[in-house]
Amino acid sequence: MEQPYSIYRVSAVSYANTLPFVFGLRNAPERPEIDLSLDTPSECAMRLQNKKADIGLVPVAALPTLEYYEIIPGYCLGADGPVRSVMLFSTVPAERIRKIYLDPQSRTSNNLVRILARNFWHISPVWEMAPDDDNHLSAEEGSARVLIGDRAFYAESSYPWHYDLAAVWKEFTSLPFVFAVWAANTPVDPLFVQKFNSALRYGILHIPEAAASVHDPKLHAAINLENYLINNLSYPLDNAKMAAIKMFLDMLRSL
């Protein structure tokens, strides 16, 4: 039977943390028909801004830049403690950091580290955007580097000081952290939302199968993917996460 709504263009994130969502959207028995693209977080936001996508897994820090958006209730990309894939790697302890290189693929994580630098570590470093193709921090004394996504796994053994930004946020606020939400730049048909969330839920309930579907020896060597998806990520968009989004955006406005 023909579906009563148009085919939505959906932008998801290409990192391993989004694997359950993508697995569900591609494999759930009741999945909606969509035009799916896999992008970096910053590209997801840009595609919604430029009307090249209708729905995206949008970094929370990018929400205020959208002319119009509706958060699709149900699921998000969050963490309630260490996330492992959003890291600040440093050559020195946090209180001695003088320069922080930001990740060009991220907006939310870059702003999160700015918030934590000011309000938690009480430091005022120089900020510089790192080259997109430079996955490792230089040996520059007093410098640190934000790394997100799968690249963070590969860098864990390269730096003496590691700060998991979701864990630091939890210590600072006692709240979980939300990196991205499903948002639309146009009103979305309720029937689509129902099928969309059903597909996302399917992926979350089938994480072992989703992890087993990834044929990337380097990724599997760096991390136990199934354990990471189950124990480091938190997907339900609940009241605590909505409170965390509000707190983060309030702090972001004060930077």
Beta strands, then each sheet from edge to edge (+ up, - down):
strand 1: 8-13
strand 2: 34-39
strand 3: 55-59
strand 4: 70-79
strand 5: 86-90
strand 6: 99-102
strand 7: 126-129
strand 8: 143-148
strand 9: 161-164
strand 10: 177-184
strand 11: 234-236
sheet 1: 2+ 1+ 3+ 10- 4+ 11-
sheet 2: 7+ 6+ 8+ 5- 9+
end
